[in-house]
Amino acid sequence: MMLDDHCRSSPILCEMFDRLNRRYFRGALPSLPIMWHKPLLSGGRRAFAGQFIVFEDRDHANIIIDPKLRKRKMWNYIESILLHEMVHTYLWNKHERPSAYNGHGKKFQKEMRRLARAGAFDRLW
């Protein structure tokens, strides 16, 4: 899977990622490209507002956020999407099996509950 050659990390999204990483993940998440990019279609032909994409080598990943959200200035929604994708990043970085970071199973749900208890979504929901 390849993203368009013109894709570059977004300074706005990277700043948001860094702030959330420090606050809710103690800075443990790796730096990775985070960019505005049209959604990639899933196997079910669904497009998502945000996606955590692991490349075939399983050593590299990206986060993409639908640029339509930026145009609509939906910053709270963007932040909640980014937190969701950061949980996928967290599980991937812990070398969990692909089912843990590609899906929304028990480990994913446990981490989302931890974020909610820590107040990550208080002003977003």
C-alpha positions as CSV (number, residue, x, y, z in Angstrom):
1,M,0.0,0.0,0.0
2,M,1.4,3.4,-1.0
3,L,0.1,6.9,-0.3
4,D,0.4,9.6,-2.9
5,D,3.9,10.9,-3.5
6,H,2.9,14.4,-2.6
7,C,1.9,13.5,1.0
8,R,3.8,15.2,3.8
9,S,3.2,15.3,7.5
10,S,1.0,18.1,8.6
11,P,2.5,20.5,11.1
12,I,-0.9,21.1,12.7
13,L,-1.6,17.3,13.1
14,C,2.0,16.7,14.3
15,E,1.7,19.3,17.0
16,M,-1.7,17.9,18.1
17,F,-0.2,14.4,18.1
18,D,2.9,15.5,20.1
19,R,0.7,17.3,22.7
20,L,-1.6,14.3,23.1
21,N,1.3,11.9,23.1
22,R,2.9,13.7,26.1
23,R,-0.4,14.1,28.0
24,Y,-2.0,10.7,27.5
25,F,0.9,8.3,26.5
26,R,3.8,9.9,28.5
27,G,5.6,10.5,25.2
28,A,5.9,6.8,24.5
29,L,4.5,6.8,20.9
30,P,6.9,6.9,18.1
31,S,7.0,9.8,15.6
32,L,5.4,8.8,12.4
33,P,3.9,10.7,9.4
34,I,0.5,12.2,10.2
35,M,-1.1,13.8,7.2
36,W,-4.2,15.1,5.6
37,H,-5.1,12.5,2.9
38,K,-8.3,11.4,1.3
39,P,-9.6,8.2,3.0
40,L,-8.4,4.9,1.6
41,L,-11.2,2.5,1.0
42,S,-11.4,-0.6,3.2
43,G,-12.0,-4.1,2.1
44,G,-15.7,-3.4,2.6
45,R,-15.3,-0.3,0.4
46,R,-15.9,2.0,3.4
47,A,-14.0,5.3,3.8
48,F,-13.0,6.4,7.3
49,A,-12.4,9.9,8.7
50,G,-9.0,8.7,10.0
51,Q,-6.9,5.6,9.4
52,F,-3.8,4.0,11.0
53,I,-2.0,2.4,8.1
54,V,0.8,-0.2,8.6
55,F,2.9,-0.9,5.6
56,E,3.7,-4.4,4.3
57,D,7.1,-4.4,6.1
58,R,5.2,-3.9,9.4
59,D,8.0,-1.5,10.5
60,H,6.5,1.6,9.1
61,A,3.1,3.2,9.6
62,N,1.2,6.5,8.9
63,I,-1.9,8.2,10.2
64,I,-4.1,9.9,7.8
65,I,-7.0,12.2,8.5
66,D,-9.6,13.2,5.9
67,P,-8.9,16.8,4.7
68,K,-12.6,17.6,4.4
69,L,-12.6,17.8,8.2
70,R,-9.9,20.5,8.1
71,K,-12.0,22.5,5.6
72,R,-15.0,22.3,7.9
73,K,-12.8,23.3,10.9
74,M,-14.0,20.3,12.9
75,W,-11.1,20.5,15.4
76,N,-12.7,18.6,18.3
77,Y,-13.7,15.8,16.0
78,I,-10.2,15.7,14.4
79,E,-8.7,15.4,17.9
80,S,-11.0,12.6,18.9
81,I,-10.1,10.8,15.6
82,L,-6.4,11.3,16.2
83,L,-6.7,9.9,19.7
84,H,-8.4,6.8,18.3
85,E,-5.6,6.4,15.7
86,M,-3.0,6.9,18.5
87,V,-4.4,3.9,20.3
88,H,-3.8,1.8,17.2
89,T,-0.3,3.3,17.1
90,Y,0.2,2.4,20.8
91,L,-0.7,-1.2,20.3
92,W,1.4,-1.4,17.1
93,N,4.4,0.1,18.9
94,K,4.0,-2.5,21.7
95,H,4.5,-5.2,19.0
96,E,1.0,-6.5,19.5
97,R,-0.3,-9.0,17.0
98,P,-1.9,-7.2,14.0
99,S,-5.4,-8.1,15.2
100,A,-4.8,-5.9,18.3
101,Y,-3.9,-2.8,16.3
102,N,-6.0,-3.4,13.2
103,G,-9.2,-4.0,15.0
104,H,-11.1,-2.7,18.0
105,G,-10.9,-5.7,20.3
106,K,-10.4,-6.0,24.0
107,K,-6.9,-4.3,24.1
108,F,-8.1,-1.4,22.0
109,Q,-11.2,-1.0,24.1
110,K,-9.2,-1.1,27.3
111,E,-6.9,1.6,26.1
112,M,-9.9,3.8,24.9
113,R,-11.5,3.4,28.4
114,R,-8.2,4.5,30.0
115,L,-8.1,7.6,27.8
116,A,-11.7,8.4,28.7
117,R,-11.0,8.0,32.5
118,A,-8.0,10.3,32.0
119,G,-10.3,13.0,30.6
120,A,-9.1,12.8,27.0
121,F,-12.6,13.1,25.6
122,D,-14.2,15.4,28.1
123,R,-14.3,18.5,25.9
124,L,-14.6,16.5,22.7
125,W,-17.8,14.4,23.4
